[in-house]
Amino acid sequence: MSELFGDDFITITDEDGVEYELEVLCSVEYRDHTYLGVCPAGQDEDAELEVNVLKVTEEDGEEILEAVTDEDELAAVYELLLDDYEEEERDE
């Protein structure tokens, strides 16, 4: 996986082989892991922004993305992602 900054797009495949294209909004580091704030690519601009948090982990030497299931971890990371995203918006 390459460095992700700005309006990057990634395609992920779930366990059932279904592919999804996601836009990476931002990334943050938390407790020695990288987390991505992503939304579905091509989301209608008038729709409410649906942001998901994915954790970058390593399995058999390969980086994979996984859903964050721990509610406390998700809340902490979501707050960091929101702060980072708002800061980027102010800078633009």
C-alpha positions in Angstrom: 0.0 0.0 0.0 1.4 3.4 -0.9 1.4 6.5 1.2 -2.1 8.0 1.2 -2.7 11.7 1.1 -5.4 13.9 -0.3 -8.0 12.5 -2.7 -6.8 9.0 -3.1 -8.9 6.1 -4.2 -8.5 2.5 -3.3 -10.3 -0.7 -4.2 -10.9 -3.3 -1.6 -12.3 -6.8 -1.9 -14.3 -8.4 0.9 -14.3 -12.0 2.0 -17.0 -12.8 -0.5 -14.9 -11.4 -3.4 -17.1 -8.2 -3.8 -15.0 -5.2 -4.7 -15.6 -1.7 -3.4 -14.0 1.6 -4.5 -13.4 3.9 -1.6 -12.1 7.5 -1.4 -9.5 7.9 1.4 -10.3 11.2 3.1 -7.4 11.2 5.6 -5.2 8.9 7.7 -3.9 9.1 11.3 -1.5 7.2 13.5 -2.9 5.8 16.8 -1.2 3.3 19.1 1.4 2.2 16.5 -1.2 1.6 13.8 -2.4 3.6 10.8 -6.1 4.2 10.4 -7.9 5.5 7.3 -11.1 7.6 7.1 -12.8 6.4 3.9 -16.1 6.9 2.2 -17.7 5.2 -0.9 -16.2 6.6 -4.1 -18.6 8.7 -6.2 -20.9 9.5 -3.2 -23.6 12.0 -4.1 -22.4 15.5 -2.9 -25.9 16.2 -1.6 -25.9 13.1 0.6 -24.7 13.0 4.1 -21.0 12.0 4.2 -20.7 8.4 5.3 -17.2 7.9 6.8 -15.9 4.5 7.8 -12.7 3.8 9.7 -10.3 1.1 8.6 -7.2 -0.1 10.4 -4.1 -1.0 8.5 -2.7 -4.3 9.8 -0.1 -6.8 8.5 -0.9 -10.4 7.8 1.8 -12.8 6.3 3.9 -9.7 5.4 1.1 -8.1 3.5 -0.8 -4.9 4.5 -4.5 -5.4 4.9 -7.4 -3.2 5.9 -9.8 -4.3 8.6 -12.9 -2.8 10.3 -12.4 -1.5 13.8 -14.7 -3.4 16.1 -13.7 -2.1 19.5 -16.0 0.8 20.3 -13.4 2.7 22.5 -10.7 2.4 19.8 -13.2 3.5 17.1 -14.3 6.5 19.1 -10.7 7.6 19.7 -9.6 7.1 16.1 -12.7 8.8 14.7 -12.0 11.9 16.9 -8.4 12.0 15.6 -9.6 11.6 12.0 -12.3 14.3 12.4 -9.7 16.7 13.9 -7.3 16.0 11.0 -9.9 16.3 8.3 -11.2 19.6 9.8 -7.6 21.0 10.0 -7.0 20.1 6.3 -10.3 21.8 5.3 -9.2 25.0 7.2 -5.8 25.0 5.4 -7.5 24.9 2.0 
